[in-house]
Amino acid sequence: MDRIFTVDEARALLPSIVEDARALVAARADMAQLAHDRRTAGTSPLGGVPELKALEARIEDLLSGWARQGIEVKGVAPVLLDFPAVLDGVSVRLCWIEGETELRWYHRTELGFAGRRPLP
């Protein structure tokens, strides 16, 4: 069964999520630079295929960790996460996007990001 979060439960996870998101952003940037350098110059100061594979594995590990907690990963550039929840008897997603310092938004499950509203 999928996990249903309360607002407080999701907010309690946010410090670790922000920390993991920072790690993902760094790995994402290094991966992009490494791939670009190798494509354009044939080499990169960040390494080669082993380092690229390690960055991919790090990103996958972070994404899998969120999924194991019941958090839905909606995007990686930018990082966009949804926490399944119920507000006033309605299925919603508590919504967090890279760069936000607090969990302050939600949207009805069927509306997605375009239906974001501030949490009451």
Buried (B, 14 or more C-beta within 10 A) or exposed (E): EEEEBEBEBBBEBBEEBBEBBEEBBEBBEBBEBBBEBBEEEEEBEBBEEEBBEBBEEBBEEBBEEBEEBBBBBBEBEEBBBBBBBEBEEEEBBBBBBBEBEEBBBBBBBEEEBEBBBEBE
